[in-house]
Amino acid sequence: MSLFRPKIEHLIGFFICGLALAVRFVWLEADPPSFFSGTGQDLLTDPYSITYFARNKALFGSWNIFDYKLPIIYKYTLASISSFLFFALAGVSRITANLSAVALNLGGAFLFLVAMRRYGSRGLLIASILLLANMSLIVYGRYPFAENGLILLCAALLLVTLRHHASGWGPVLIGLLLALCTLSGKIFGVAMVAPVVLIILARDRERFLRQSALTLIFFLFSIILFAWIFYGGDFTVVFGYLTEQTAGVYGIPSALVWPLDLPVKLLTLGGDSRLFYFSPFLLLMLLASLFGLGLSRDQKERLRADKTLLFNIGWLISGAVCLMIFNYRPLRYQLFLILPMVGIIAAVLGWGVALEAARRIRIIRPAVVFLICWYGTTQISTIIVMLGYESYRLANLVWYMLIPSVILTWIIVTSRAFLLKALTYRHLLIVFLIILYLGNQSLWAVRWYGKKTYCLSEANVDLAQILGTEAVVAGPYAQALTADNRLKSLPYMFGYMRGKADILSNLPITHLAVDVSNWEAALQDYPMLRHSHKCTRYLLREVGVSIFRLSEEAVARTGVNYTPSAFEIAADSRKSPEHKDSAAHYLAKFLKRYPENKSGLRMLSSHYFARGNFAEGFEVYEKLNSLYPCDYALYFEEGMTCYLMYLKTQNRKMLAEAERFFKAAISLNPYIEKDIESAKEQAGGL
């Protein structure tokens, strides 16, 4: 009896699809999960930079309100176009921006699943579960990254190539989609040329050169056409984009300079970004599928007959090779590789016949098996290391796994007949791995939604209240802090964009939203910023983002006539002893208008504690915690205030209060515990 019955398969499939839709659409205002903190700051800095031009058009009637040319490439991404449509339909907000991302991500997933129908209900069910329940795709699919547009375009390219590669219009349509993948998706979308060429080669070897040449010609023609339409023939913008996305920001890839770094870069791809850390059972199923394909007797015949599988193999290999050489390889870059992984797994594990091992083994098969073993052991050991030793040098694992991979290769090749029997659709291993996969992804979802926070949305409301309406905020976090309000902003990454634009002379900037590293780079670029006024600070996930108002001299250079708000005057007055009364006056005036403002209440509590009015200070804390119960940063800040008071007065009650606040912060965000210990050590040293 088959383990899968058609009716049960359909019910499970509908349930998985419904659950995946629900998970993506609920709580769209929530912050990214704290357990993604080790993957970089892109979840905070990048998504709403992509929607920057669309937001300008929807709110202020112009795509480029400051004639700002540096990130103009964002304007023409599919993610930007999608966000503009959602802004036009439902208004500008973080929710509508995130909805546009969900539409692209799910659209790409469903187009891909259409191609997976050829594997029957079993293969489609496997693909649906693996693709729609993947936590990385769920998380990054909720924020308007350019990669979500790339996923949709790649899935569309897969369908068009399979259905129209043999038609007269095939090269035109395929070339057009390849150009869109590269310019309107992401630059590494150019890797999709390889799977297209593979399909053309498999179809007709005699006409291969003609068909592939036509496709590449239309691809290059479409690149030129889009560059002309989008940028008015200014190819320097396109060239700048291409160089910046390759070696312009992070330097020449070390894999191209030092030969021994090449295997390290290849075998650590996915490990350093935590691609498989969040879905280890996807890795196991991928390895099992690759072993099954590599050791099966009729491997060539299957690939010739199954162009969907061939396309996915080309997609995975070319995408991995394209990404592996670079010095900067964040998780979001690698998301588009999950689709071909799922396609390969669905194809191999969804086959309705038993896999038979090849009788004769030539050198190419053991070589392929060895490469799979080396990659698999490196990735598995990386996951284990990350569970306990996050600072460990992962590149060393590549060489440590060399000998075990040779031994494992010998075992797999010599026992291939037995191993392939375990990979047939009849074996419980498939069901077992999928159940483990679903359980693992569900645990991540529960951890996120059980401790969800809204610090970004709350900071948006807070910032709009403490700054004047004519403020213009710049910096890497400016877009994240203006997604829910009407403040004008400019995306700018200090240090990385050095020498490309004098923003303090040419652009009407009044405020900066920066973390410590960007602030230090800003001071190097513009020493006059040392005279800036600090307004407030937000702890967004593990990053402290400070808001600085530029000095009068710096603002005057931009020709802006900015009047500080009552809150800003209060913040300035607190820094000088002779203006303490003015600070209290302006703060009271501000809080009368915005009685629930987070930064205002934080300043009020500091005012009380500085004067020794501890009872009043704790009352403000209670009010803050009742208004913002999910903000672990508040508990962290309150705990540090009490801890500093304990160090100063040796009052044990203050220590008890500090520990109470720290415990509350950790309960909301366990990953902040290390920051608390570090802050306490620094305070003790002072």
C-alpha positions in Angstrom: 0.0 0.0 0.0 1.3 3.4 -0.9 2.1 5.8 2.0 0.5 8.6 0.0 -3.1 8.4 -1.1 -4.3 11.1 -3.6 -7.1 12.5 -1.4 -4.8 12.6 1.7 -2.1 14.3 -0.4 -4.5 16.9 -1.6 -5.8 17.6 1.9 -2.2 17.9 3.3 -1.2 20.1 0.4 -4.2 22.5 0.9 -3.4 22.6 4.6 0.3 23.4 4.1 -0.6 26.1 1.5 -3.2 27.7 3.8 -0.9 27.6 6.8 2.0 29.1 4.7 -0.3 31.9 3.6 -1.5 32.6 7.1 2.0 32.8 8.5 3.1 35.2 5.9 0.2 37.6 6.3 -0.2 37.9 10.0 1.4 40.5 12.1 3.1 42.3 9.2 4.1 45.1 11.5 6.2 42.9 13.7 10.0 43.2 13.8 12.2 40.5 12.1 12.8 37.6 14.5 15.7 38.1 16.9 17.3 34.7 16.0 18.2 36.1 12.6 20.5 38.5 14.3 23.7 36.7 13.1 22.8 37.1 9.4 23.7 40.8 9.1 21.8 44.1 9.3 20.1 43.9 6.0 16.7 43.2 7.6 16.9 46.7 9.1 18.7 48.6 6.4 17.8 47.3 3.0 14.1 46.6 2.5 12.7 50.1 2.7 15.6 51.5 0.7 14.2 49.4 -2.2 10.8 51.1 -1.8 12.3 54.6 -1.3 11.4 56.0 -4.8 8.0 54.4 -4.8 7.3 55.9 -1.4 8.4 59.4 -2.6 6.0 59.1 -5.6 3.1 58.0 -3.5 3.6 60.6 -0.8 5.2 63.6 -2.5 4.3 63.2 -6.1 7.8 62.7 -7.4 9.9 59.6 -7.6 13.1 61.5 -6.8 12.3 64.5 -4.6 16.0 65.4 -4.1 17.4 64.4 -7.5 19.3 61.8 -5.7 21.2 59.6 -8.1 23.2 57.2 -6.0 20.7 54.4 -5.4 18.6 55.1 -8.6 18.9 51.4 -9.5 16.4 50.6 -6.7 13.7 52.5 -8.6 13.5 50.0 -11.4 13.5 46.8 -9.4 10.4 44.6 -9.5 10.2 45.0 -5.8 10.0 48.8 -6.1 7.3 48.6 -8.9 5.3 46.2 -6.8 5.5 48.4 -3.7 4.3 51.4 -5.7 1.2 49.5 -6.9 0.4 48.5 -3.3 1.0 52.1 -2.1 -1.4 53.4 -4.8 -4.1 50.9 -3.8 -3.8 51.0 0.0 -1.6 53.9 1.1 2.0 54.1 2.2 2.9 52.2 5.3 5.1 49.4 6.5 2.2 46.9 6.1 1.6 47.8 2.4 5.3 47.7 1.7 5.5 44.2 3.3 2.4 43.1 1.5 4.1 43.9 -1.8 7.0 41.6 -0.8 4.6 38.8 0.2 2.9 39.0 -3.2 6.3 38.7 -5.1 7.6 35.9 -2.9 4.4 33.8 -3.0 4.0 34.6 -6.6 7.4 33.1 -7.4 6.7 30.1 -5.2 3.4 29.3 -6.9 4.8 29.8 -10.4 7.6 27.4 -9.4 5.1 24.9 -8.0 3.2 25.0 -11.4 6.4 23.6 -12.9 6.5 20.9 -10.2 3.1 19.5 -11.3 4.9 17.2 -13.7 6.0 15.1 -10.8 2.4 14.2 -9.8 0.7 14.8 -6.5 3.6 13.2 -4.6 6.3 15.4 -6.0 4.1 18.5 -5.8 3.3 17.8 -2.2 7.0 17.5 -1.3 7.8 20.7 -3.2 4.9 22.6 -1.5 5.9 21.6 2.0 9.6 22.3 1.5 9.1 25.6 -0.3 6.1 27.2 1.5 7.1 26.1 5.0 10.8 27.3 4.7 11.4 29.8 7.5 14.1 31.8 5.7 11.7 32.4 2.7 8.9 33.2 5.1 11.0 35.8 7.0 12.7 37.5 4.1 9.6 37.1 2.0 7.8 39.5 4.3 10.1 42.4 3.6 10.5 44.3 0.2 13.9 42.9 -0.8 15.0 43.0 -4.5 15.6 39.2 -4.1 11.8 38.6 -3.8 11.4 40.1 -7.3 14.3 37.9 -8.5 12.5 34.8 -7.2 9.4 35.7 -9.1 11.4 36.4 -12.3 13.4 33.2 -12.0 10.3 31.1 -11.6 8.7 32.8 -14.6 11.9 32.1 -16.6 11.7 28.4 -15.6 8.1 28.1 -17.0 8.8 30.1 -20.1 11.9 28.2 -20.9 10.2 24.8 -20.5 7.2 25.7 -22.5 8.6 28.0 -25.2 12.3 27.2 -25.7 11.5 25.4 -28.9 9.1 28.1 -30.4 10.1 30.9 -32.7 9.5 33.5 -30.0 11.3 31.5 -27.4 14.7 33.3 -27.6 13.0 36.7 -27.5 10.9 35.9 -24.3 13.8 34.2 -22.6 16.3 36.9 -23.4 13.8 39.5 -22.1 13.3 37.6 -18.8 17.1 37.1 -18.4 17.6 40.8 -18.7 14.8 41.5 -16.1 16.4 39.0 -13.7 19.7 40.9 -14.0 18.6 44.5 -13.9 15.1 44.4 -12.3 15.9 41.5 -9.9 19.5 41.3 -8.8 22.8 41.4 -10.6 23.5 37.7 -9.9 20.3 36.8 -11.9 22.8 36.6 -14.8 23.5 33.1 -13.5 20.2 32.0 -15.0 21.8 32.0 -18.4 23.4 28.6 -17.6 20.2 26.6 -17.0 18.6 28.1 -20.1 21.6 27.0 -22.2 21.4 23.5 -20.7 17.8 23.2 -21.8 18.6 24.3 -25.4 21.5 21.9 -25.5 19.4 19.0 -24.3 16.6 19.8 -26.8 18.7 19.8 -30.0 22.4 19.5 -30.2 22.5 20.3 -33.9 20.7 23.7 -33.5 22.3 24.4 -30.1 24.8 27.1 -31.3 22.1 29.0 -33.3 19.5 28.9 -30.6 21.8 29.8 -27.7 23.4 32.6 -29.7 19.9 34.0 -30.5 18.9 33.8 -26.9 22.1 35.6 -25.7 21.8 38.3 -28.4 18.2 39.1 -27.3 19.5 39.0 -23.7 22.2 41.6 -24.4 19.8 43.6 -26.6 17.2 43.7 -23.7 19.9 44.8 -21.3 20.8 47.7 -23.6 17.1 48.5 -24.2 16.2 48.6 -20.4 19.3 50.7 -19.7 18.2 53.1 -22.3 14.6 53.3 -21.1 15.4 53.4 -17.4 18.4 55.6 -17.4 18.1 57.6 -20.6 21.1 56.0 -22.1 23.3 56.9 -19.1 25.3 53.6 -19.1 27.7 54.9 -16.5 24.8 54.3 -13.9 24.5 50.7 -15.1 28.2 50.2 -15.1 28.4 51.7 -11.6 25.7 49.4 -10.4 27.4 46.3 -11.9 30.8 47.2 -10.3 29.3 48.1 -6.9 27.4 44.8 -6.8 30.6 42.8 -7.6 33.9 44.1 -6.4 33.2 47.8 -5.9 32.2 47.8 -2.2 33.9 44.7 -0.7 37.0 44.5 -2.9 38.2 41.9 -5.4 37.0 38.4 -4.4 39.7 36.6 -2.5 38.7 33.4 -4.3 40.0 34.9 -7.5 43.3 36.0 -5.9 44.3 33.0 -3.7 43.7 29.5 -5.3 43.3 27.8 -1.9 40.5 30.2 -1.0 38.5 28.9 -4.0 37.4 25.6 -2.4 36.8 27.3 0.9 34.5 29.8 -0.7 32.6 27.1 -2.5 32.2 24.7 0.4 31.3 27.4 3.0 28.5 28.9 0.8 25.3 28.6 2.8 27.2 28.0 6.0 28.5 31.4 6.8 25.1 32.9 6.0 23.2 30.3 8.1 21.2 29.1 5.1 21.1 25.5 6.4 21.3 26.5 10.1 17.6 27.4 9.9 16.7 24.3 7.8 19.1 21.5 8.4 16.7 18.8 7.1 16.5 20.6 3.8 20.2 20.0 3.5 19.9 16.3 4.4 17.2 15.8 1.7 19.2 17.7 -0.8 22.3 15.6 -0.1 20.2 12.4 -0.3 18.7 13.5 -3.7 22.1 14.4 -5.1 23.5 11.0 -4.0 20.5 9.3 -5.5 20.9 11.1 -8.8 24.7 10.7 -8.9 24.7 7.0 -8.3 21.6 5.9 -10.3 22.1 3.7 -13.3 19.9 5.7 -15.8 21.1 9.1 -14.7 21.6 10.5 -18.2 18.3 9.2 -19.5 16.5 10.8 -16.6 18.1 14.2 -17.2 17.4 14.1 -20.9 13.7 13.2 -20.3 13.2 15.6 -17.3 14.0 19.1 -18.5 12.6 20.6 -15.3 15.2 18.7 -13.2 17.9 19.6 -15.7 17.0 23.3 -15.4 17.0 23.1 -11.6 20.4 21.5 -11.5 21.8 24.1 -13.8 20.1 26.8 -11.7 21.6 25.5 -8.5 25.1 25.0 -9.8 25.4 28.2 -11.7 23.9 30.2 -8.9 26.2 28.7 -6.3 29.3 29.3 -8.5 28.2 32.8 -9.1 27.7 33.6 -5.5 30.5 31.6 -3.9 33.4 33.7 -5.2 32.4 37.0 -3.6 33.5 38.4 -0.2 30.0 39.5 0.8 27.4 36.7 0.7 24.4 37.5 2.9 21.5 35.1 3.4 19.1 37.1 1.3 21.4 36.6 -1.8 21.1 32.8 -1.4 17.3 32.6 -1.1 16.8 32.1 -4.8 18.8 28.9 -4.5 16.2 27.3 -2.3 13.8 26.9 -5.2 16.1 24.7 -7.3 17.1 22.7 -4.2 13.4 22.0 -3.6 12.9 21.2 -7.3 15.7 18.6 -7.2 14.4 17.0 -4.0 10.9 16.8 -5.4 12.1 15.3 -8.6 14.3 12.6 -7.1 12.2 11.8 -4.0 9.0 12.1 -6.0 9.9 9.5 -8.6 7.4 6.7 -8.6 10.0 3.9 -9.4 12.8 2.5 -7.4 16.3 3.9 -8.0 18.8 1.3 -9.3 22.5 1.7 -8.7 24.9 1.9 -11.6 26.8 -1.4 -12.0 30.0 0.1 -13.4 31.6 3.1 -11.6 33.8 5.4 -13.6 36.0 8.1 -12.1 33.5 10.9 -12.7 30.9 9.4 -10.3 33.2 9.0 -7.3 34.5 12.5 -8.0 30.9 13.9 -7.9 30.1 11.9 -4.7 33.3 13.2 -3.1 32.4 16.8 -3.8 28.9 16.2 -2.4 30.3 14.6 0.7 32.9 17.4 1.2 30.2 20.0 0.9 27.7 18.1 3.1 30.2 17.4 5.9 31.4 21.0 5.9 27.8 22.3 6.1 26.7 19.8 8.9 29.8 20.6 11.0 29.2 24.3 10.4 25.7 23.9 11.9 27.1 22.0 14.9 29.8 24.6 15.5 27.3 27.5 15.3 25.2 25.9 18.0 28.0 26.5 20.5 31.0 28.3 19.0 29.8 31.2 16.9 33.3 32.8 16.8 35.0 29.7 15.4 36.8 30.1 12.1 34.5 28.2 9.7 37.0 28.1 6.9 39.1 25.7 8.9 36.3 23.2 8.8 36.7 22.8 5.0 40.2 21.2 5.5 39.2 19.3 8.6 36.4 17.6 6.6 38.7 16.5 3.7 39.8 13.1 5.1 36.3 12.2 6.5 34.8 13.0 3.1 37.2 10.7 1.3 36.3 7.8 3.7 32.6 8.6 3.4 32.9 8.6 -0.4 34.3 5.1 -0.4 31.6 3.9 1.9 28.8 5.4 -0.2 30.2 4.2 -3.5 30.8 0.6 -2.3 27.4 0.3 -0.7 25.4 2.3 -3.3 22.9 -0.5 -4.1 21.8 -0.6 -0.4 21.7 3.1 0.0 19.6 3.7 -3.1 16.9 1.4 -1.8 16.5 3.7 1.1 15.7 6.6 -1.2 12.7 5.2 -3.0 9.3 6.6 -2.5 8.2 3.5 -0.6 10.6 4.0 2.3 9.7 5.7 5.5 12.8 7.8 5.4 11.2 10.4 3.1 8.2 10.8 5.4 10.4 10.9 8.4 12.6 13.7 7.0 9.7 15.8 5.9 8.1 15.5 9.3 11.4 16.5 10.9 11.6 19.4 8.5 8.1 20.6 9.3 8.7 20.3 13.0 12.0 22.2 12.8 10.5 25.1 10.7 7.5 25.2 13.1 9.8 25.6 16.1 11.4 28.7 14.4 7.9 30.1 13.7 6.7 29.5 17.3 9.9 31.2 18.6 9.3 34.2 16.5 5.6 34.7 17.0 5.8 33.8 20.7 8.3 36.7 21.2 7.3 39.1 18.5 8.1 42.8 19.0 7.2 46.0 17.3 10.2 48.2 18.0 10.5 49.5 14.4 6.9 50.6 14.1 7.0 52.2 17.5 10.2 54.0 16.6 8.6 55.3 13.4 5.8 56.9 15.5 8.2 58.2 18.0 10.6 59.8 15.5 7.7 61.6 13.7 6.7 63.2 17.0 10.1 64.3 18.2 11.3 65.8 15.0 9.9 68.8 13.0 7.8 68.1 10.0 10.4 69.6 7.7 13.1 67.2 8.9 15.1 65.1 6.3 16.6 62.0 7.8 19.6 60.3 6.1 21.7 57.3 6.9 21.4 53.5 6.6 18.5 53.3 9.0 16.6 56.3 7.7 14.2 54.3 5.5 13.4 51.8 8.3 12.6 54.7 10.6 10.3 56.5 8.1 8.4 53.6 6.6 5.3 54.4 8.8 5.4 58.2 8.8 5.6 61.2 6.4 9.2 62.3 7.2 11.4 62.7 4.2 14.6 60.6 4.0 17.7 59.7 2.0 19.4 56.3 1.9 23.1 56.7 2.5 25.7 54.3 3.9 28.7 56.1 5.3 32.1 54.7 4.4 30.8 52.5 1.5 29.7 55.5 -0.5 32.7 57.6 0.3 33.7 60.1 -2.4 30.6 59.5 -4.5 28.6 62.5 -3.2 29.0 65.4 -0.8 25.6 64.9 0.8 26.1 67.7 3.3 26.6 70.3 0.6 24.2 69.1 -2.1 21.3 67.6 -0.2 18.9 69.1 2.4 19.7 66.8 5.2 18.8 67.8 8.8 19.2 64.5 10.7 21.2 61.3 10.6 20.0 57.8 11.7 23.2 55.8 12.2 24.8 53.0 14.3 28.2 53.3 15.9 30.2 52.0 12.9 28.4 54.4 10.5 28.8 57.3 12.9 32.5 56.8 13.0 32.7 56.6 9.2 30.5 59.7 9.0 32.9 61.6 11.3 35.8 60.6 9.0 34.0 61.9 6.0 32.6 65.0 7.6 34.5 66.2 10.7 32.0 69.0 11.2 29.5 66.3 12.3 31.2 66.3 15.7 29.1 69.3 16.6 25.9 67.5 15.9 23.2 67.2 18.6 22.1 63.7 19.7 18.3 63.6 19.9 17.5 60.0 20.9 18.6 56.4 20.5 16.7 53.3 19.5 17.7 49.7 20.1 16.5 47.8 17.0 17.2 44.1 17.5 20.8 44.1 18.6 21.8 47.4 16.9 21.8 50.8 18.7 20.6 53.4 16.2 21.2 57.1 17.3 19.4 60.1 15.8 21.6 63.1 15.4 20.5 66.6 14.4 23.1 68.3 12.3 24.7 71.5 13.7 23.5 74.8 12.6 26.6 75.2 10.4 26.1 71.9 8.7 22.4 72.5 8.1 23.1 76.0 6.7 25.4 74.4 4.1 22.4 72.6 2.6 20.2 75.7 2.5 17.6 74.3 4.9 15.9 76.5 7.5 15.1 73.9 10.2 13.5 74.8 13.5 14.2 72.3 16.3 11.1 70.7 18.0 10.3 71.2 21.7 11.8 67.7 22.3 15.0 68.6 20.6 15.4 71.8 22.5 14.8 69.9 25.8 17.5 67.3 24.7 19.9 70.1 23.9 19.2 72.0 27.2 19.9 68.9 29.4 23.5 68.9 28.3 24.3 72.3 30.0 23.7 72.8 33.8 22.5 76.4 33.4 19.7 75.3 31.1 18.3 72.4 33.2 15.1 74.4 34.0 14.6 75.1 30.3 14.9 71.3 29.6 12.1 70.6 32.1 10.0 73.3 30.6 10.3 72.2 27.0 10.0 68.5 27.9 6.7 69.3 29.8 5.5 71.2 26.8 6.3 68.3 24.5 4.7 65.6 26.7 1.6 67.7 27.0 1.1 67.3 23.3 2.4 63.7 23.1 1.9 62.1 26.5 2.7 58.6 25.4 5.8 59.4 23.4 8.5 56.8 24.2 11.6 59.1 23.9 9.9 61.8 25.9 9.0 59.5 28.8 12.5 58.1 28.7 13.9 61.6 29.0 11.5 62.3 31.9 12.6 59.2 33.8 16.2 60.2 33.4 15.3 63.7 34.6 13.8 62.2 37.8 16.6 59.8 38.5 19.3 62.5 37.9 17.5 64.6 40.6 17.2 61.6 43.0 13.4 61.4 42.6 13.5 57.6 42.3 9.8 57.0 43.1 8.7 59.3 40.3 11.3 57.7 38.0 9.9 54.2 38.7 6.4 55.5 38.0 7.5 56.6 34.6 9.1 53.2 34.0 5.8 51.5 34.9 4.0 53.8 32.4 6.5 53.0 29.7 6.3 49.3 30.2 2.5 49.3 30.2 2.4 51.3 26.9 5.2 49.3 25.2 5.1 45.8 26.8 7.0 44.2 23.9 10.0 46.6 23.9 12.9 44.6 25.4 15.1 47.7 24.8 13.2 49.6 27.4 13.7 46.9 30.0 17.4 46.8 29.1 17.7 50.6 29.4 15.8 50.6 32.7 17.9 47.8 34.1 21.2 49.6 33.2 19.9 52.8 34.9 19.2 50.9 38.1 22.5 49.0 37.8 24.5 52.2 37.5 22.6 53.6 40.5 23.4 50.5 42.4 27.2 50.9 41.6 27.0 54.5 42.7 25.0 54.0 45.9 25.4 50.3 46.7 21.7 50.2 47.3 20.7 46.5 47.1 17.1 47.5 46.2 18.5 49.1 43.0 20.3 45.9 42.2 17.1 43.9 42.6 15.2 46.3 40.4 18.0 46.0 37.8 17.9 42.2 37.7 14.1 42.4 37.4 14.3 44.6 34.4 17.1 42.5 32.8 15.0 39.3 33.3 12.1 40.9 31.6 14.3 42.0 28.6 15.7 38.4 28.3 12.3 36.9 28.4 11.3 39.0 25.3 14.7 38.6 23.5 17.0 35.8 24.8 19.7 37.0 22.5 20.2 40.2 24.4 21.6 38.4 27.4 25.2 38.7 26.1 24.7 42.5 25.6 23.4 42.8 29.2 26.5 41.0 30.6 28.8 43.1 28.4 27.1 46.3 29.5 27.4 45.3 33.2 31.1 44.5 32.8 31.7 47.9 31.2 29.8 49.7 33.9 31.7 47.9 36.6 35.0 48.8 34.9 34.0 52.5 34.9 
